[in-house]
Amino acid sequence: VNRERFLDLDEAQRLISSIREDENSVAANAILLLMLTGARRNEVTYAKWEYIDWEKRTLLVPMSKSGKKRTIALNAAALGLLRAIPRTVDCPYIFPSPITGRPSPSLHFPWLRIKERARLDNMRLHDLRHSFASFLVNSGISLYVVQGLLGHAHARYTQRYAHLTPDTLLNAAEALSGIL
């Protein structure tokens, strides 16, 4: 099924508020990092502290979906989030389960609670990746740059993620009025 679901600005604000309210701060922070970076779920849930390069502002993914390593660019909000997360002694993971100390293989139940509170019934966790790409493309960032941020080998994958809003299309069409 080819779904086109991505957050608008109002939904994004509601989601951030809902994330901040959640009782499971570990899962909530992981979900917020997904939103801020466009990373895949496992790239965040299995992230270790040693993978962060604070100077280069990157998070290493030793083995991505493509089978290769990649780095995730960390914007100021993502870095602030990571700096605020308390480290658990003797635990290498950034987002460990409070029960096992291991990565949570799923964010399913926290996500259901968070998206319900934000009134986003038809959102999947993976739609945050689509939203990341769409926000960037709609603000004028090139598809090529977004492709690099998402770690896509081919632009055609990125095109499936970067959804143009009607306003972006109308503004682009309107630009012709100024040219002619």
N, C-alpha and C positions, 0 to 999 in steps of 0.2 A: 504494500500500500504506500503510495507516494503522498506523504502527509506534508502539508505546509503549515506548521505551527511554530510560531516564535513570539516572544514577548513584545508588547509595546511598552512604552516608557512607564505608563501608569501601572501596568501589571508587574513590571520589573521592580518598581518601588514597593508595591504590596508584597511581593515575594521577599525582598530584602527585609522588610519589617517583620514578616512572618518567620524568616530565618533567625532574626535576632531574638525573637520571643521563644524559640523552641527550647524545650527542656534538655534535649540531647545536644549539648554544645559541640561535641566532637563531630557528629554527623552534620549538624547545621553548618559548622565551619567548612567541612568538606564540600557541601553543596554550594556554599558561597564561593569557594575557590573555583569550583566548576564554572560558575556563572561569570567570574571575573577573568578566567583564562581561556575558556572554550575547550578545556581539556576533556578527555574521555574519563568516565567514572574510575576505571581501574588505574589510570595514570595518577589520579589523586589519592584514591584509597590505599594504594600500595606505596605511596611516596615515603621516602625516608629523609630524615634531617640532613644526612650527608649528601643528598642529591641537590640541595639548594646551594647555588653559588650567589652569595649575597652581593659581591662586587659586580658580577656580570648580570645580576638580576634575572637568573634563569633557574628552572627546575629541570633536572635531568630525568628523562624517562629511558632507563637502560634498554628496555625492549618494548617498542611500540607495537601497535596493531600490524604494521608493515613488516615487523620482524627486525627493524633497525632501531638504533637509539635515536632519540630526538630530544630537543630542549624546548621547554615551554617558557615563553617570555613572561616575566612577572612585572605587572604594572605597579604603580605606587599603592593602590588599594590592596592588591594581592600581597605585596610585601608587608604592608601594615597588618593585615590579617595574620600572616605567618609569624610576624614578630610578637603578636599578642597571644599566640597560642602557648599555653604552658607546656613545657617538656616533661615527659614522664621519665624518671630515672631508669636507666638500663633498658629503655625501649627505643629502638631505632625509628619507629614509624611516627609520622606527623599526626595521623588520625587513627590511633589504636582504639580498638574496642575496649571500653572500661572493664569488661568482664575477662576477656582473653588476652588483652595486650597485643593481639594480632590485628591485621587490617580487617575491617568489616567487609565481607565479600559483596554485600548489598546495602544500599541505603534506602531500601524499599519502604519500610515502615515510617522512618522519619520523613521521607519525601512525601508519602501520602498525607501525613499530618500537616506538614508545612504547606503543601500546595492547596490542601483543603482550606486551611486558615486564610490563605491568600486568595481564595475563590478562583483557583485555576484548575478546574475539574479535568480538562482535557489535555493537560500538559504531561509529557513524559520527562524524566530526568535528562534524557539525551537531547530534548528540545532546547536545553540551556546552551548546548553547543551551536545549534541553529541560530539561537537568539544572539549569541556572541558575534557570529559571522554577520548576521543581518544588521545589527547595530553599527558595526564597523563599515560595511558596504554602504549603508544608507547615510552615513556621515561623510562619505567621500573617500574612504580608504580603498585602495585598488584591490581587485580580486586577487591579484598576484601576491600582494602583501598578506591578505587574509589566508590565502593558501599556505603561505609559509608559517603563519601563526597556528593554523590548525594541523600542520604537519602532513598535508595531503601531497601525494606524489604527482597528481594530475589536477589541472584546473577544473576538469569536468566534475570531480567530486566536490570541490569547493562551491561550484555553481549550484549544486543541490542544497547546500547549506545557506547560501547567502540570498535571502528573500528580499526583494525590493518592495518597499511600501508604495501604495498609490501616490502619496505625496512626493516621494523621490522621483517617480516616473513623471508626474505632472510638472514638477520643477525642472526636470531635464527637458521635457517638451517645451516648456515655457521659455527656456533659454534661447530657443530659436527666434522667438519674438524680438529679443534684444539683438540678435545677430542680424536678422533681416530687417 
